[in-house]
Amino acid sequence: MNLFISRNINRLVQLGPLNFQIPTPMFQSINPIIILLATPVISMLWMRLARKKMHLSSILKFGIGFLLITSGFTLITLGAKFATISGKASMFWIITGMMLMGIAEIFIEPGALAFVSRVAPRSSLSVMIGFYYLFTGAIANYIAAQIAKLTTLNISIKASLIEYAHGYESTYLKISILALILLFVIILFRIIFRKLSLK
């Protein structure tokens, strides 16, 4: 993601006579900032729904989270698509995409932790939560490595900005499709779960 931002995102900000370029690492702060800002808002929404006796199931929260992830990667894919025209794309695509993925984390993470808390024995709850973070961190690093490998396969060493953009577009499109498939799996699982619970 950092290489895509550095190579194919127009990071120049023009404010009248003041022109400056946003450093690439600063884009990594979008996710934690959005989590900090959006968590209280979403928590208040859940509390309001709870007062109205409307509870979102963990599966539904997972579904909303993956819908946001799919939307986020789709926007980033569109940004890469536009970058194939001139070599550069607007910051709008990457910022909006990362914002959606940050909000998605708020929906997915609490549900996952709640599930671990329900199934883990009380005597080893803290250990199981530690294993959860270790396991998800390892998976995240592995996926990041595979994405980096996939991107390098699509791009030659002496590529132009437009060729880089084509490579990133191909990679992010595949991720978007995978996220969409996972979303459909979650929807199917929820339908099956509801049918079983009604029996």
C-alpha positions, -999 to +999 in steps of 0.1 A: +000+000+000+028+024+009+045+019-025+012+025-043+007+057-024+042+068-030+042+061-067+007+066-079-011+089-055-010+127-060+001+138-025+005+175-034-017+199-015-022+234-028-036+260-004-032+293-022+005+302-022+013+273+001+022+241-016+033+210+002+035+172-003+020+149+023+046+122+033+036+087+024+039+073+060+013+098+072-014+079+053-009+050+077-023+073+105-057+074+087-068+040+101-061+046+139-075+082+136-107+069+121-110+042+148-105+068+175-131+091+160-157+066+149-157+042+179-176+065+202-202+073+175-207+036+167-208+027+204-236+053+209-255+038+179-253+003+194-265+017+228-294+034+212-303+002+193-300-017+226-325+007+243-349-001+215-344-038+220-326-041+187-294-061+190-269-066+161-257-102+161-219-109+158-225-124+123-243-093+112-215-071+125-190-093+106-211-089+075-212-051+078-174-051+084-167-071+053-191-050+033-170-020+043-137-038+036-150-047+001-161-011-005-128+002+007-107-020-015-131-013-044-124+025-040-086+018-039-090-003-070-108+026-087-080+049-077-054+025-093-076+024-124-076+062-127-038+061-121-035+040-152-045+070-173-019+096-162+002+077-137-013+095-107-047+094-089-064+117-064-059+112-027-096+109-023-096+072-033-070+060-009-082+082+020-118+072+016-109+035+011-087+034+043-114+053+062-140+026+053-115-002+063-109+016+096-146+016+104-148-020+093-123-029+120-147-015+147-174-039+135-152-070+132-128-068+162-154-065+191-174-094+176-143-116+173-133-108+209-168-114+221-168-148+204-134-158+220-148-147+254-179-169+250-161-201+239-129-198+260-128-214+295-129-187+322-096-200+337-077-194+305-096-164+290-067-140+290-044-166+275-069-173+247-073-136+239-035-134+238-035-163+213-062-146+193-041-114+189-010-135+181-029-156+155-046-126+138-013-107+138+005-136+122-023-140+095-022-103+088+015-103+083+013-134+061-015-118+039+005-086+037+036-106+024+014-125-001-001-092-014+034-077-017+045-108-036+015-107-059+021-070-066+057-076-076+047-104-099+025-080-118+051-052-121+085-053-138+115-037-121+119-009-147+082-001-149+066+033-156+041+049-133+012+037-155+026+001-156+029+003-118-008+015-116-019-015-138-001-039-115-017-024-084-051-023-100-049-060-108-038-068-072-064-047-055-091-060-078-083-096-067-084-085-030-118-068-036-132-100-052-119-121-023-135-098+002-168-099-017-167-138-017-161-137+021-190-113+024-213-138+006-200-166+028-209-146+059-244-138+045-249-175+036-237-186+071-262-161+087-291-174+066-282-210+076-278-200+113-312-182+113-329-212+098-313-235+124-323-212+152-359-212+141-362-250+142 
